[in-house]
C-alpha cells in the first residue's frame, strides 16, 4: 500500500429500510402481537409472578417485579404506546394467552441495524418450541421482510442463560462493553452479540428444520439440536 493511502470499508449498495410496525407475526407454535395492556396484564402478571411465575425473571431487567396486576398494567400501558422499543406479547398457540414479552429496539433504519431485547418468558414458555419460534419470527421479519443488515442481542454479561440463548440461536459474540449501564443500582457490563445478513440464510435454515414437527419425538423431545441443523 503506498504511503499515506488509508484502508476503508468495502463499498455497499444499501437503501435505508423501514422501521418495524406493530403487526402480528404468526408461527406454528406461537403468535407475536402488539401488547394490549388492559387485556394482557392479568395473564402476563400470572406468568411472571408467584405462584405460577418465577420472580427471578426480573433479575436482569431494568423493571419488575410488580406489586400487583394494576402496577404491571400501568407499565404495560407505557410499553404499549412505545415505538422504540416496539413491544410484542408472546402468545403460545397451545395456551391462547400471553406468556411473555419481546421487543425490537435501538432501531437504526438508515444503517439497517436493529436489536431484539426486553425478552422475558413466563415459566410455561421457557425452554419450549414456541419460545424458539418467537425468536425465529422476529429475526425473519427484520431480515426477510424489511431488509435489515444486522440484528443485535445484548444482555448483562452475568446473565448466563441469555448468553447461552444467543449462542444457541446463532448469534456471534462480539465482546463485552464494560460499565455499560447502571441497572437497579448495580453495575452492568453488557455482552454483545449479533447476527448479520450473510449469516441469516444458514441460521434461518437451521431454525426451519428444527421447528419441523418431525424433529420431535412423541414426548416432544428434539431429535437434533439447532446447532446441528444449521451446521455449526
Secondary structure by P-SEA (a helix, b strand, c coil): ccccbbbbcccccccccccccbbbbbcccbbbbcccccccaaaaaaacccccccccccccccccccccaaaaaaaaaaaaaccccbbbbbbccccccccbbbbbccccccccccccccccccccccccaaaaaaaaaaaaaacccccccbbbbbccccaaaaaaaaaaacccccccccccccccccccbbbbbbccccaaaaaaaaaaaaaccccccccccccccccccccc
